[in-house]
Amino acid sequence: MRSTESKARGFSLIELLIAVCLGMIVLAATTQLFKTGMDATMLVSQSSEMQQNVRATLNLIAKDVSMSGSGLPSGGMALPSGNGAVTSLFAVDPTKAWLANNGYPSGQVGAAVVPNFMYGIVSGPGNGIEVGGASTTVTATGKTSDAITVIYADYAFPLGLYVAKFPAANPNGDLVNFTPPAAPPAGFPAIQSPTGLQVGDLILLTNPTGKAVGEITGITPAAAGTTDIAFANGDPLQMNQSGALTGNIKSLIAGGAPVATRLWAVTYFIEIPAAASGQPPRLMRQVNGQKPAPVADNIINLTITYDLCDGTNGPNCSGISDALAAPFSPTQIHKVNIQVMGQTLSSYGNRSRSTVLTTSVSTRSLSFKDRYQ
């Protein structure tokens, strides 16, 4: 009988190469599918974050704009003027000036034009990019951005309940004493409490002689609970001008003890960090003479327009970009239109996402007095 031998055969080299190639193709397709899914997940996540940033930014600006002009005299107020005066500033801290055009405009006081005037809103068309930054335009849009400055009284801190007075040996008005009331209510905050005053804050002082704004340059606790607040010349915002002819704290001394109110002067603008920092453009919020704080990253445009219709200034008074341009005045602003554009932090090729949100805010403290007074 003839025996047979079974022979076991393996894969040939060609078959092995084909199998490896097919495996690599399947693996590459799976990897690409996984990457596409991860990119889509990240893009959706960043789109959601972008929308939240833009919405939060819009709400914050709208809140400040809705308060514009509250606590200020009707139509605004004159700042230091006359011989010896210089233009007062906003968007400045002790380290730098953040905007190219940061001086208060002129205003009308009776029949006279005052060259240094504080309105409830100071428009800044095309002035919303940090001066001296990495670029004068936003790379994503190739355009400049608007800025806006709003001024209103702070009613949260009860500074008006403190007893304020000018010391006798204070001919220039560069020092004011603040004493708590004799019977303060429970929880009455101290001057230097977490929500209290700090160097760089703006204080509106009012007495029978008139009104003046000063920038705090020093806070010193004194005897018997009194706090000395200094308003020395040379402050970053150029509010304390004892050498000016009028509109300064010195001009109030003859009127006796003043009533004090803290003011918020809030400016919004876009900062473009240097490329080496790896940081995207971001919207900044600068208050009084403090350093600006970032509001949201990758805000690539801020557009502000104004409706100034009051029945007398013609039909083309909506969507005005500059509320300071003749024949208009910030005292005529009835509505502020705010548009914020954001972009995702990462572009992922050509799939970057951007969004634009818009809102309009009525300026009750401006339009009401313009209409009814």
Buried (B, 14 or more C-beta within 10 A) or exposed (E): EEEEEEEEEEEEEEEEEEEEEEEEEEEEEEEEEEEEEEBEEBBEEBBEBBBEBBBEBBEBBBEBBBBBBBBBBEBBBBBBBBEEBBBBBBBBBEEEBBBBBBBBBBBBBEEEEBBBBBBBBBBBBBBBBBBEBBBEEBEBBEEBBBBBBBBBBBEEBBBBBBBBBBBEEBEBBBBBBBBBEEEBEEEEBBBEEEEBBBBBBBBBBBBEBBBBBBBBBEBEEEEEEBBBBBBBBEBBBBBBBBBBBBBBBBBBBEBEBBBBBBBBBBBBBBBBBEEEEEBBBBBBBBBBBBEBEEBBBBBBBBBBBBBBBBEEBEEEBEEBBBBBEEEBBBBBBBBBBBBBBBBBBBEEEEEBBBBEBEBEBBBBBBBBBBEEE
